[in-house]
Amino acid sequence: MSSTTSTASLPSGLAVLTTFPDVLFIPEFIFGGLVWILVASSHVPDPMLQGWVMFVSVFCFVMSTTLLCLYLCGAHGGSRSWVTLDATCQVIASLFYLSAAVLEAFFTYAAGLVPDSSVAEVYRENIAAVVFAFLATLVYVIHKVFSLLRWKSS
């Protein structure tokens, strides 16, 4: 009975792209990719802070891509451990993205206080990165909540 419940709760094949919360992989890719591109293209005055944001965006992108590919291939089978893995990955990703978004927002705020014309371009790119980082955080948190509900019901 338990394996039937967990198989029904984790879709496989193209059904992954039509079921909630798994359809949230698509906006996670879009917003996470935009954060990745914006942070990578900006001038980096503080490499440690920007490095963490870059690590989070790349790590979450790779993790989401791996999970999506495994779900599309149906590799999860009927195991409940895949539901636990999904919930754990979404919790980690949402916490990582929240920390990255807050750090990027702090850096952007601090860069805006410097009255330098060379910082203005970096400032605008970082504002966009902050917006997309918080949007990615929101999507990961929504995915996390519904993954935890799915985990609890399995």
C-alpha positions as CSV (number, residue, x, y, z in Angstrom):
1,M,0.0,0.0,0.0
2,S,2.8,2.4,0.9
3,S,4.6,1.9,-2.4
4,T,1.4,2.5,-4.3
5,T,0.9,5.8,-2.5
6,S,4.5,7.0,-3.1
7,T,4.4,6.0,-6.8
8,A,1.2,8.0,-7.2
9,S,2.7,11.0,-5.4
10,L,5.8,11.2,-7.5
11,P,4.9,11.2,-11.2
12,S,7.3,9.9,-13.9
13,G,7.7,10.7,-17.5
14,L,6.2,13.8,-19.0
15,A,3.6,13.8,-16.2
16,V,6.3,15.6,-14.1
17,L,5.8,18.7,-16.3
18,T,2.0,18.8,-15.7
19,T,1.7,18.0,-11.9
20,F,2.0,20.4,-9.0
21,P,4.5,21.0,-7.3
22,D,6.8,19.3,-9.9
23,V,5.8,21.9,-12.6
24,L,7.7,24.4,-10.4
25,F,11.0,23.0,-11.8
26,I,10.4,25.2,-14.8
27,P,10.3,28.6,-13.0
28,E,13.2,27.4,-10.7
29,F,15.3,27.0,-13.9
30,I,14.3,30.3,-15.3
31,F,14.8,32.5,-12.1
32,G,17.8,30.5,-11.0
33,G,19.4,30.8,-14.4
34,L,18.8,34.6,-14.5
35,V,20.4,35.0,-11.1
36,W,23.4,32.9,-12.4
37,I,23.7,35.0,-15.5
38,L,23.4,38.4,-13.7
39,V,25.9,37.6,-11.0
40,A,28.3,36.1,-13.5
41,S,28.2,39.1,-15.8
42,S,28.6,41.7,-13.1
43,H,31.9,43.1,-11.8
44,V,32.6,41.5,-8.5
45,P,34.0,43.9,-5.9
46,D,33.4,41.3,-3.1
47,P,34.3,37.8,-4.4
48,M,33.3,35.9,-1.2
49,L,29.8,37.2,-1.1
50,Q,29.2,36.9,-4.9
51,G,30.9,33.5,-4.8
52,W,28.2,32.2,-2.4
53,V,25.4,33.5,-4.6
54,M,27.1,31.9,-7.6
55,F,27.6,28.6,-5.8
56,V,23.9,28.6,-4.7
57,S,22.5,29.3,-8.1
58,V,24.8,26.7,-9.9
59,F,24.2,24.1,-7.1
60,C,20.4,24.5,-7.2
61,F,20.4,24.5,-11.0
62,V,22.3,21.2,-11.1
63,M,20.3,19.7,-8.3
64,S,17.0,20.6,-9.9
65,T,18.1,19.4,-13.3
66,T,19.3,16.1,-11.9
67,L,16.0,15.5,-10.0
68,L,13.9,16.5,-13.1
69,C,15.9,14.1,-15.3
70,L,15.5,11.3,-12.8
71,Y,11.8,11.9,-12.5
72,L,11.4,12.1,-16.3
73,C,13.2,8.7,-16.6
74,G,11.1,7.2,-13.9
75,A,14.2,6.2,-11.8
76,H,12.4,6.7,-8.5
77,G,10.3,3.5,-8.9
78,G,8.0,2.9,-6.0
79,S,10.3,3.9,-3.1
80,R,9.2,6.2,-0.4
81,S,12.9,7.3,0.0
82,W,12.5,9.4,-3.2
83,V,9.7,11.4,-1.7
84,T,12.0,12.1,1.3
85,L,14.9,13.0,-1.1
86,D,12.6,15.4,-3.0
87,A,11.5,17.1,0.2
88,T,15.1,17.3,1.6
89,C,16.4,18.8,-1.7
90,Q,13.7,21.4,-1.7
91,V,14.3,22.4,1.9
92,I,18.1,22.7,1.3
93,A,17.5,24.7,-1.9
94,S,15.0,27.1,-0.3
95,L,17.4,27.8,2.6
96,F,20.4,28.2,0.3
97,Y,18.5,30.6,-1.9
98,L,17.1,32.6,1.0
99,S,20.6,33.1,2.3
100,A,21.9,34.0,-1.2
101,A,19.1,36.5,-1.8
102,V,19.6,38.2,1.5
103,L,23.4,38.5,1.0
104,E,22.9,39.8,-2.6
105,A,20.4,42.3,-1.3
106,F,22.8,43.5,1.4
107,F,25.6,43.8,-1.1
108,T,23.4,45.7,-3.5
109,Y,22.3,48.1,-0.7
110,A,25.9,48.7,0.3
111,A,27.0,49.3,-3.3
112,G,24.2,51.8,-3.7
113,L,25.6,53.9,-0.9
114,V,28.9,54.5,-2.8
115,P,28.6,57.6,-5.0
116,D,30.7,56.2,-7.8
117,S,29.6,56.2,-11.4
118,S,31.5,52.9,-12.1
119,V,29.3,51.2,-9.5
120,A,26.1,52.3,-11.2
121,E,26.1,49.5,-13.8
122,V,26.9,46.9,-11.2
123,Y,24.2,48.3,-9.0
124,R,21.5,47.9,-11.7
125,E,22.6,44.3,-12.5
126,N,22.6,43.5,-8.8
127,I,19.2,44.9,-8.3
128,A,17.9,42.6,-11.0
129,A,19.8,39.7,-9.4
130,V,18.2,40.5,-6.1
131,V,14.7,40.5,-7.6
132,F,15.2,37.2,-9.4
133,A,17.0,35.6,-6.3
134,F,13.9,36.4,-4.2
135,L,11.6,35.1,-6.9
136,A,13.6,31.9,-7.1
137,T,13.5,31.7,-3.3
138,L,9.7,32.1,-3.4
139,V,9.3,29.3,-6.0
140,Y,11.7,27.0,-4.0
141,V,9.7,27.7,-0.8
142,I,6.4,26.9,-2.5
143,H,7.9,23.7,-3.9
144,K,9.3,22.9,-0.5
145,V,6.0,23.3,1.3
146,F,4.1,21.1,-1.2
147,S,7.0,18.5,-1.2
148,L,6.8,18.4,2.6
149,L,3.0,17.9,2.4
150,R,3.5,15.1,-0.1
151,W,6.2,13.6,2.1
152,K,3.9,13.7,5.1
153,S,1.0,12.1,3.2
154,S,3.1,9.3,1.8
